Amino acid sequence: MAHLPLYLLLAVVALIAGTQNALAGGGSFITFPALLLFGMGARAANITSTVALFPGQVTTGLAGRSQVAGAEGLSFRTLSIISLIGGGVGAILLLETPESFFDHLVPFLVLFATAVFAWGSFFRTTQEGATHLSPLGAILAQTGIAIYGGYFGGGIGMLMLAALTLAGLPVRRAAATKNMLAGVINAAAVVIFAFSKDVHWPAAIAVAIGAIAGGQLGAWLMLRVDERKLRLVVVVIGAALTVAMFVRAFA
């Protein structure tokens, strides 16, 4: 029971992360550093965060299931199979990555995720109906995103939104589809991570409870909060986390 206050604090942080995920995305930018501060290594924090945030992703994906669709020339089932396989491959690659190597790789992954999130939030323009990706291109893009998602995952929502709209999906359907596919990617990863000693289950449960509650709060706040400002907060957190990770890994 001595650690109970720490678990309660994690749940509060996860509440914020779950709210952030529901409103603008980027919740892992909050849970990942929180788990690092909890005392975990970078790989364990990443794996525990993935497992903990998964239930909230499932509820988010199911909430928009009526808008889910396949891309031009590709069924949603095909995209799901690609995502399931890719997520599993990424998770296995992560477990096979030496802890010391991952510690030095994390700063670059966080930098990439932050850049993708900033680009998708503030600089990317979407032209509905403008198809630029062929079915093969969409398969290759989703395969790469799924492997990256199983390995680290930061920014996969923005990457999938870009790929799906380029493959011909309207923005609203692309958003619902990427939420469902993100759940599929992480479902594969979670099944594999569940057998890993890197999962800190008490912390994962605390984060999961907070994130699920935060998702409900975020749904209520959706029409009451400026999403653009929230995205800016995520970018600032990501930039600060990038600097901290570089100092931690190379100082």
C-alpha positions in Angstrom: 0.0 0.0 0.0 3.0 2.2 0.3 2.9 2.9 -3.4 -0.8 3.7 -3.5 -0.3 7.5 -3.7 2.0 7.0 -6.7 -0.6 4.9 -8.5 -3.3 7.5 -7.7 -1.0 10.1 -9.2 -0.5 8.0 -12.3 -4.3 7.6 -12.6 -4.7 11.4 -12.4 -2.0 11.9 -15.1 -3.7 9.3 -17.2 -7.1 11.1 -16.8 -5.4 14.1 -18.4 -3.9 11.9 -21.1 -7.3 10.2 -21.8 -9.0 13.6 -22.1 -6.2 14.8 -24.4 -6.6 11.7 -26.6 -10.4 12.2 -26.9 -10.0 15.9 -27.7 -6.9 16.2 -29.9 -4.8 13.1 -29.6 -1.2 12.8 -28.2 -2.1 11.2 -24.9 1.0 9.0 -25.0 3.1 12.2 -24.8 1.8 12.5 -21.2 1.7 8.9 -20.1 5.2 7.9 -21.4 7.1 10.6 -19.4 4.9 9.9 -16.4 5.9 6.3 -16.4 9.6 7.2 -16.9 9.3 9.4 -13.8 7.6 6.5 -12.0 11.0 4.8 -12.4 10.7 2.6 -15.4 13.2 2.3 -18.2 12.3 3.7 -21.6 11.3 0.3 -23.2 9.2 -0.7 -20.1 7.5 2.7 -20.0 6.6 2.5 -23.8 5.3 -1.1 -23.4 3.3 -0.3 -20.3 1.8 2.9 -21.8 0.7 0.9 -24.9 -1.0 -1.8 -22.8 -2.6 0.8 -20.5 -4.0 3.1 -23.3 -5.4 0.2 -25.3 -8.9 -0.1 -23.6 -9.5 3.6 -24.3 -8.5 3.1 -28.0 -11.0 0.3 -28.2 -13.9 2.4 -26.9 -12.9 5.3 -29.2 -12.7 3.1 -32.2 -16.1 1.5 -31.5 -17.7 4.9 -31.0 -17.1 5.8 -34.6 -17.5 2.4 -36.2 -20.4 3.5 -38.3 -18.0 5.8 -40.3 -15.3 3.1 -40.8 -14.6 2.3 -44.4 -11.9 0.8 -46.7 -9.8 2.9 -49.1 -10.2 2.8 -52.8 -9.3 -0.7 -54.0 -8.8 -1.9 -50.4 -11.4 -3.3 -48.0 -11.3 -2.4 -44.3 -10.7 -6.1 -43.7 -7.5 -6.0 -45.7 -6.4 -2.9 -43.9 -7.1 -4.6 -40.6 -5.1 -7.7 -41.5 -2.2 -5.5 -42.6 -2.5 -3.6 -39.3 -2.7 -6.7 -37.2 0.4 -8.3 -38.8 2.4 -5.0 -38.8 1.5 -4.3 -35.2 2.7 -7.7 -34.2 5.9 -7.4 -36.1 6.7 -4.0 -34.5 6.0 -5.4 -31.0 8.3 -8.4 -31.6 11.0 -6.0 -32.9 10.7 -3.9 -29.8 11.0 -6.9 -27.5 14.1 -7.9 -29.4 15.7 -4.5 -29.1 18.3 -4.3 -26.4 17.3 -1.9 -23.6 20.5 0.3 -24.0 19.9 0.6 -27.7 16.3 1.6 -27.3 17.3 4.2 -24.7 19.4 5.9 -27.3 16.7 5.5 -30.0 13.9 6.9 -28.0 14.9 10.6 -28.4 14.8 10.2 -32.2 11.4 8.4 -32.0 9.9 11.2 -29.8 11.3 13.8 -32.1 9.8 12.1 -35.1 6.4 11.7 -33.4 6.4 15.3 -32.3 7.2 16.5 -35.8 4.5 14.3 -37.3 2.0 15.6 -34.7 2.9 19.2 -35.4 2.8 18.8 -39.1 -0.6 17.1 -39.0 -2.0 19.6 -36.5 -0.9 22.9 -38.0 0.7 22.6 -41.4 -1.0 19.8 -43.3 -3.8 20.6 -45.7 -6.3 18.0 -46.7 -8.1 17.8 -50.0 -11.0 15.5 -49.8 -11.5 13.2 -52.8 -8.0 13.9 -54.2 -6.5 10.4 -54.5 -2.7 10.2 -54.8 -2.0 6.8 -53.3 -2.6 3.6 -55.3 -3.9 0.5 -53.6 -0.3 -0.8 -53.5 0.9 2.5 -52.1 -1.7 2.4 -49.4 -0.7 -1.2 -48.5 2.9 -0.2 -48.2 2.1 2.9 -46.2 -0.2 1.1 -43.8 2.4 -1.7 -43.4 5.1 0.8 -42.4 2.8 2.7 -40.1 1.6 -0.5 -38.4 5.1 -1.8 -37.8 6.1 1.6 -36.4 2.9 1.6 -34.3 3.7 -1.7 -32.7 7.2 -0.6 -32.0 6.6 2.9 -30.6 3.4 4.4 -31.8 3.7 8.1 -31.3 2.1 10.0 -34.2 0.4 7.0 -35.9 -3.0 8.7 -35.9 -1.6 11.6 -37.9 0.3 9.3 -40.3 -2.8 7.1 -40.9 -5.0 10.1 -41.4 -2.6 11.4 -44.1 -2.3 8.0 -45.8 -6.1 7.3 -45.7 -7.1 10.7 -47.1 -4.4 10.3 -49.8 -5.9 6.9 -50.6 -9.3 8.6 -51.3 -11.2 8.5 -48.0 -13.1 11.6 -46.9 -11.7 13.2 -43.7 -14.5 12.1 -41.4 -14.4 8.5 -42.6 -10.5 8.5 -42.5 -10.6 9.7 -38.9 -13.0 7.0 -37.8 -11.0 4.4 -39.8 -7.6 5.4 -38.4 -9.1 5.1 -34.8 -10.2 1.6 -35.5 -7.0 0.6 -37.2 -5.0 2.1 -34.3 -6.9 -0.2 -32.0 -6.1 -3.2 -34.3 -2.4 -2.3 -34.4 -2.2 -2.1 -30.6 -4.3 -5.2 -30.1 -1.6 -7.2 -31.8 1.1 -5.4 -29.7 -0.8 -5.9 -26.4 -1.3 -9.6 -27.0 2.5 -9.9 -27.4 3.4 -7.5 -24.7 1.1 -9.3 -22.2 3.8 -12.0 -21.9 6.6 -9.6 -21.4 8.3 -8.9 -18.1 8.5 -5.2 -19.2 4.8 -4.7 -18.4 4.3 -3.1 -15.0 0.7 -4.3 -14.4 -0.2 -2.2 -11.3 0.9 0.9 -13.2 -0.8 -0.2 -16.4 -4.1 -0.7 -14.5 -3.9 2.7 -12.8 -3.2 4.4 -16.2 -6.0 2.4 -17.9 -8.6 3.5 -15.4 -7.6 7.1 -15.6 -7.4 7.1 -19.4 -10.9 5.5 -19.7 -12.3 8.1 -17.4 -10.5 10.8 -19.3 -11.9 9.6 -22.6 -15.4 10.1 -21.2 -14.5 13.5 -19.9 -13.0 14.4 -23.2 -16.2 13.5 -25.0 -18.1 15.9 -22.8 -15.5 18.7 -23.3 -15.3 18.2 -27.0 -17.6 21.1 -27.8 -16.3 23.3 -25.0 -12.5 23.4 -25.6 -10.3 24.9 -28.3 -8.7 21.8 -29.9 -6.0 23.8 -31.6 -4.7 25.0 -28.3 -4.7 21.5 -27.0 -2.6 20.4 -30.0 -0.2 23.2 -29.3 0.2 21.9 -25.7 1.0 18.4 -27.1 3.7 19.8 -29.4 5.2 21.8 -26.5 5.2 18.7 -24.3 6.7 16.7 -27.1 9.5 19.2 -27.7 10.3 19.4 -24.0 10.3 15.5 -23.9 12.5 15.3 -26.9 15.1 17.6 -25.3 14.9 15.6 -22.0 15.3 12.3 -23.8 18.4 13.5 -25.6 19.9 14.7 -22.4 19.0 11.5 -20.6 20.4 9.3 -23.4 23.6 11.2 -24.3 24.6 13.3 -21.3 
